[in-house]
Amino acid sequence: MTAPTTQQPVQQPRQQPQPTPAKAKKPIWKRWWFWVIVVVLLAAIGSQMGGTSGQTDSQSAQNTTSQSPKSDAEGDKSATDNGQSNTGTDAETGQNDAQQTPQVPADYQSALRQAKSYSDTMHMSKQGIYDQLTSEYGGKFSAEAAQYAVDNVKADWNANALAKAKSYQETMAMSPEAIRDQLTSEYGEKFTAEEADYAIQHLND
């Protein structure tokens, strides 16, 4: 009898394990903790800069405050000094004006106006105006007022003498010599000899 044959188990080929594909790494900026760190750093930098800026502004404010009273005080002092200086200058100017331009009495001013009228309308001489102002039949001004008037009236005595000479020549047909005598006579026009000479020289101009 034949011995039974023992069958060997057939071994299945061993399958090799498949390699697990490596997981792709996320970029660092996609990780949540990266942004946490960034936020914390920005907050810290902002806080530090804010503190420094606040300190700088505070110091600037303190410096400005400390300097302001001094500047204001200096400005007030300067304004006060200027005001006192201007007041003093104005007062001195007023005093100088008062000294240089004394108040003219009213009768002096009236005498001056009347003297100007005599000179402009009647072409009288300086002495003739003075006598007319002081005459009891004329202006009846004081000698001082009359003298002030003839000294300050704006008149051209040569021109007045010439106007009188022409009047005598045209209305009375007087000769030059007769006109000269009438101009210088104490009972006539009372012009000076020089003024009468000027009138005769320009009589026919």
Order of alpha helices (4+ residues) and beta strands (2+ residues): alpha-alpha-alpha-alpha-alpha-alpha-alpha
